[in-house]
Amino acid sequence: MCLILLAVDSHPDYELILAGNRDEYYHRPTAPSGFWPGTTGLLAGRDLSGGGTWFGVTRTGRWATVSNVRDQIPPPPSARSRGLLVTDFLAGNDRPADFLEKTAEQKSSYAGFNLLVGEGTEAGYYSNREDFNRALKPGLYAVSNHLLDTPWPKVTSTKEGFRRVLSRPRFSPEDLFRIMADTEPATDDRLPDTGIGRERERLLSPPFVLAPVYGTRSTTLFLLDRGGRAAWFERRFKGAPGHWRESRYRFLRSG
């Protein structure tokens, strides 16, 4: 993922709400989301190059998502795919805090990442660029390609939109998709400086990225209500937010 919004125990109807945009090269092979064969109810898209995923959940209510960190630190030799962090958590039984502690011990095996994991409302965050394991209390969080809640323009604008939507007693998935579909670049005075130059910073600054060979490939929503009913929506794009293919799944949390 390159933009993640998370609400933990912050709406009267929902234990958990996640929304994320995955930005990637258009040529990178990807399978649409679905329940993976040979697993105990793992639902996710699949990175057919690295073997993992950027965002996934299980029927038991485990969830995980990862974003990369945009910096000039070269990846370690033979770096492990960051998407495997997500599948490792989903396939295991570790509590979120325990899994993040184990991940911290292996931090040098990966390029820079932000990892959010949880089981229901028990949630945690770890980045190998901060090296600090955080338990996430009830509240709203957002992360892009720097540390959690770093106030990049796309983080602040979408988090504020997220807050407005969740302040309503009722909202629809379309309200969340609309937040994630914003293509307006940030003004130059608000751009971060991650060492890639002003033009590329501007290109990557909107929540929904449009570029000739790289951009927002998908938007995924996951909502878990207080009765254990889960809803998953994935919209897949190729160059524009107005045209998509969609996958939807609904299930009752088990266990």
Backbone torsions as a table, in degrees:
resi	resn	phi	psi	omega
1	MET	NA	153.5	173.1
2	CYS	-121.0	-1.5	172.3
3	LEU	-155.7	124.1	-176.9
4	ILE	-131.6	130.5	171.9
5	LEU	-114.4	136.6	-176.6
6	LEU	-137.9	130.2	173.5
7	ALA	-120.8	116.4	179.5
8	VAL	-104.9	115.3	175.0
9	ASP	50.1	50.1	-172.0
10	SER	-128.2	15.5	176.7
11	HIS	-144.9	141.9	-176.0
12	PRO	-60.3	-24.8	-177.0
13	ASP	-98.0	-15.3	-169.8
14	TYR	-129.6	134.0	170.3
15	GLU	-71.1	-38.7	-169.7
16	LEU	-149.3	138.3	173.4
17	ILE	-137.5	128.8	177.4
18	LEU	-127.8	139.3	172.8
19	ALA	-138.1	137.0	-178.2
20	GLY	-149.2	144.4	171.3
21	ASN	-107.6	129.8	175.0
22	ARG	-101.1	117.1	174.6
23	ASP	-101.2	132.2	-175.6
24	GLU	-160.9	161.1	172.8
25	TYR	-62.7	138.8	-176.5
26	TYR	-64.8	-25.9	-176.7
27	HIS	-83.4	-9.3	-178.2
28	ARG	-70.8	123.1	-174.5
29	PRO	-68.2	134.2	-174.0
30	THR	-143.0	139.2	173.6
31	ALA	-100.1	140.3	177.1
32	PRO	-60.5	161.2	-179.4
33	SER	-65.9	149.0	178.1
34	GLY	-178.8	171.8	175.7
35	PHE	-77.0	125.8	-175.0
36	TRP	-75.4	131.8	176.1
37	PRO	-66.2	146.5	178.3
38	GLY	79.0	10.0	178.1
39	THR	-120.8	166.3	178.0
40	THR	-92.4	66.7	173.0
41	GLY	80.8	36.8	177.3
42	LEU	-87.1	122.9	-179.6
43	LEU	-112.9	121.7	-178.0
44	ALA	-171.7	163.5	162.4
45	GLY	-76.8	173.3	-177.8
46	ARG	-134.4	129.5	173.0
47	ASP	-83.4	107.4	-175.0
48	LEU	-77.7	-6.0	175.5
49	SER	-92.2	-52.8	-177.3
50	GLY	-89.5	-17.9	176.2
51	GLY	91.9	-11.6	-178.6
52	GLY	-105.6	-147.7	177.8
53	THR	-150.3	165.2	-179.5
54	TRP	-96.9	-17.2	-175.3
55	PHE	-164.2	128.5	178.8
56	GLY	-155.3	162.7	178.4
57	VAL	-139.8	170.6	173.3
58	THR	-127.7	165.7	178.5
59	ARG	-64.4	-20.9	179.7
60	THR	-86.0	-1.3	177.0
61	GLY	96.7	7.1	172.4
62	ARG	-76.2	146.5	179.5
63	TRP	-149.0	154.9	179.2
64	ALA	-160.7	148.3	176.2
65	THR	-152.6	154.0	-174.6
66	VAL	-139.0	145.7	168.8
67	SER	-128.3	155.9	175.7
68	ASN	-85.8	160.1	175.4
69	VAL	-102.9	127.9	-179.2
70	ARG	-91.6	103.5	177.1
71	ASP	-147.6	-177.9	-176.5
72	GLN	-102.2	17.5	177.4
73	ILE	-84.1	121.6	-177.9
74	PRO	-66.9	147.8	178.0
75	PRO	-66.9	154.2	178.4
76	PRO	-67.3	154.7	175.4
77	PRO	-57.2	138.1	179.7
78	SER	55.0	41.4	-179.5
79	ALA	-59.9	138.7	176.6
80	ARG	-77.4	145.7	178.6
81	SER	-61.9	132.2	-179.9
82	ARG	-66.4	-26.4	177.8
83	GLY	-64.9	-20.0	177.4
84	LEU	-72.5	-21.4	173.6
85	LEU	-60.7	-39.3	-179.9
86	VAL	-66.0	-49.6	-177.8
87	THR	-68.6	-32.7	176.8
88	ASP	-60.1	-44.7	179.5
89	PHE	-66.2	-46.0	-175.4
90	LEU	-66.0	-31.4	-178.7
91	ALA	-82.9	-10.1	-175.3
92	GLY	-103.3	-170.4	-179.3
93	ASN	-124.1	2.6	-179.2
94	ASP	-62.3	143.1	169.2
95	ARG	-64.9	154.0	-176.9
96	PRO	-51.8	-46.9	-177.8
97	ALA	-63.8	-39.1	-179.9
98	ASP	-67.2	-41.2	178.9
99	PHE	-63.5	-41.6	-179.5
100	LEU	-67.0	-33.9	175.2
101	GLU	-63.5	-42.7	177.3
102	LYS	-65.0	-38.1	178.3
103	THR	-63.0	-41.1	179.5
104	ALA	-59.7	-33.2	178.8
105	GLU	-68.9	-19.8	-179.1
106	GLN	-111.8	20.7	-171.2
107	LYS	-59.7	-30.8	-177.1
108	SER	-76.9	-3.1	179.4
109	SER	-85.2	-3.1	-173.0
110	TYR	-130.8	152.7	164.1
111	ALA	-68.0	173.2	-174.6
112	GLY	-58.8	136.0	-178.5
113	PHE	-149.3	158.5	166.5
114	ASN	-117.5	127.6	-177.7
115	LEU	-122.6	126.3	174.9
116	LEU	-117.0	126.4	-179.8
117	VAL	-136.5	157.0	178.5
118	GLY	-171.8	171.0	172.1
119	GLU	-137.5	105.0	-169.6
120	GLY	62.2	-127.8	-178.1
121	THR	-90.7	0.1	174.4
122	GLU	-83.1	107.0	-169.3
123	ALA	-130.7	151.5	177.9
124	GLY	-147.5	161.6	-178.3
125	TYR	-136.7	140.9	174.7
126	TYR	-147.4	139.3	171.6
127	SER	-129.1	135.3	176.5
128	ASN	-78.0	1.8	172.0
129	ARG	-97.5	-7.3	175.7
130	GLU	-117.0	-32.3	179.1
131	ASP	56.6	49.3	178.1
132	PHE	-143.0	126.2	-176.5
133	ASN	-90.9	116.1	-176.7
134	ARG	-110.8	130.4	165.7
135	ALA	-81.8	134.6	-176.3
136	LEU	-99.6	115.4	178.0
137	LYS	-76.8	168.4	174.8
138	PRO	-52.1	133.6	-177.7
139	GLY	158.0	-176.4	179.4
140	LEU	-108.1	138.4	-177.8
141	TYR	-136.8	155.5	175.7
142	ALA	-149.5	147.1	178.3
143	VAL	-149.5	143.5	173.1
144	SER	-119.5	-118.4	-176.7
145	ASN	-108.6	28.4	169.2
146	HIS	-136.4	-163.1	-174.2
147	LEU	-72.4	165.9	-176.8
148	LEU	-54.3	129.1	177.2
149	ASP	63.5	17.0	169.8
150	THR	-59.1	128.2	-169.7
151	PRO	-80.1	55.4	168.6
152	TRP	-65.6	154.1	-178.0
153	PRO	-53.7	-44.5	-178.6
154	LYS	-67.1	-29.1	177.9
155	VAL	-71.8	-48.3	-176.9
156	THR	-68.0	-40.0	-177.1
157	SER	-69.9	-43.9	-178.5
158	THR	-73.1	-34.6	178.2
159	LYS	-65.1	-38.7	177.9
160	GLU	-67.4	-40.4	175.4
161	GLY	-62.9	-39.8	176.5
162	PHE	-59.7	-45.3	-179.7
163	ARG	-62.0	-41.8	179.8
164	ARG	-63.8	-44.5	-179.5
165	VAL	-62.2	-44.7	-175.8
166	LEU	-75.4	-10.7	175.4
167	SER	-76.0	-12.4	178.7
168	ARG	-84.6	147.7	176.0
169	PRO	-67.0	-27.6	178.2
170	ARG	-135.2	141.7	174.1
171	PHE	-149.8	168.6	-178.9
172	SER	-119.1	161.1	173.7
173	PRO	-55.2	-32.1	179.6
174	GLU	-60.7	-32.7	177.9
175	ASP	-62.6	-37.6	179.3
176	LEU	-75.7	-41.6	177.5
177	PHE	-59.3	-36.9	-179.1
178	ARG	-63.4	-39.9	177.6
179	ILE	-61.1	-43.1	-174.4
180	MET	-77.1	-11.4	-175.6
181	ALA	-95.0	9.2	-178.1
182	ASP	-69.4	121.8	-178.8
183	THR	-106.2	9.0	-176.4
184	GLU	-76.6	119.7	178.5
185	PRO	-68.6	155.7	174.4
186	ALA	-74.1	153.0	174.2
187	THR	-69.6	153.8	-173.4
188	ASP	-58.8	-32.1	-177.9
189	ASP	-71.3	-11.9	-179.2
190	ARG	-107.3	-1.1	-176.1
191	LEU	-70.7	141.5	171.1
192	PRO	-72.8	167.8	175.7
193	ASP	-121.8	97.7	-178.8
194	THR	-108.3	13.0	174.5
195	GLY	89.1	13.1	-178.0
196	ILE	-108.1	1.6	179.3
197	GLY	94.7	152.4	-174.2
198	ARG	-62.9	-40.7	-177.0
199	GLU	-63.3	-43.9	179.9
200	ARG	-72.3	-35.0	175.7
201	GLU	-59.4	-42.2	179.9
202	ARG	-65.1	-42.6	-178.8
203	LEU	-61.2	-36.9	-176.5
204	LEU	-92.4	1.9	-172.2
205	SER	-77.7	-26.2	-180.0
206	PRO	-73.4	159.5	172.5
207	PRO	-59.1	-41.0	176.9
208	PHE	-106.7	115.5	-173.0
209	VAL	-93.3	131.3	176.0
210	LEU	-121.0	120.8	178.7
211	ALA	-151.8	161.9	-175.0
212	PRO	-60.6	-41.5	-174.9
213	VAL	-119.0	-3.6	-173.8
214	TYR	-145.8	142.5	176.9
215	GLY	176.5	-167.9	-179.8
216	THR	-74.1	113.6	-178.2
217	ARG	-87.3	-31.9	-177.5
218	SER	-157.3	155.3	169.2
219	THR	-122.3	131.3	-178.3
220	THR	-125.6	136.6	175.0
221	LEU	-119.9	141.9	172.2
222	PHE	-136.0	126.0	-179.6
223	LEU	-127.7	129.0	178.4
224	LEU	-121.6	113.4	-175.9
225	ASP	-87.3	176.4	-172.2
226	ARG	-77.0	-6.1	172.9
227	GLY	-96.8	6.2	179.9
228	GLY	83.6	10.7	178.0
229	ARG	-87.3	126.7	-176.2
230	ALA	-111.1	143.2	176.6
231	ALA	-132.3	134.2	-178.4
232	TRP	-126.9	129.9	177.5
233	PHE	-130.9	130.0	175.3
234	GLU	-129.1	124.7	173.0
235	ARG	-111.8	129.1	-177.7
236	ARG	-110.5	133.3	-173.5
237	PHE	-121.8	162.5	170.4
238	LYS	-140.6	76.1	171.2
239	GLY	99.8	-6.4	179.4
240	ALA	-157.0	143.4	-178.8
241	PRO	-76.9	-12.3	-175.2
242	GLY	-86.7	-6.2	-178.2
243	HIS	-133.3	129.6	-174.8
244	TRP	-154.4	165.3	164.5
245	ARG	-113.0	145.6	-170.1
246	GLU	-130.5	142.8	170.9
247	SER	-120.5	139.3	178.9
248	ARG	-133.5	139.4	176.2
249	TYR	-139.4	141.6	173.3
250	ARG	-131.7	139.9	178.6
251	PHE	-157.1	163.9	177.9
252	LEU	-100.2	127.7	-179.9
253	ARG	-56.2	134.4	179.3
254	SER	-108.9	162.8	176.4
255	GLY	79.8	NA	NA
